[in-house]
Amino acid sequence: MDSNKIKTTVLLDRTLKKLAQVHAIQNDMTLGELIEEALRKFLI
């Protein structure tokens, strides 16, 4: 992988994590609870 792809991947990862945290806070959940709910919906 070249370094630009790695930088883009890291930036996307950080952005998604921040968006997930904001979503969790807005819905009065912890990030862990949000991840559990998302996994449950994905697996069922």
Contacts in CASP RR format, 6 or more apart in sequence:
PFRMAT RR
TARGET T0000
AUTHOR 0000-0000-0000
METHOD contacts of the structure
MODEL  1
MDSNKIKTTVLLDRTLKKLAQVHAIQNDMTLGELIEEALRKFLI
20 31 0 8 1.000
20 34 0 8 1.000
20 35 0 8 1.000
21 31 0 8 1.000
23 34 0 8 1.000
24 30 0 8 1.000
24 31 0 8 1.000
24 32 0 8 1.000
24 33 0 8 1.000
24 34 0 8 1.000
27 34 0 8 1.000
29 37 0 8 1.000
END
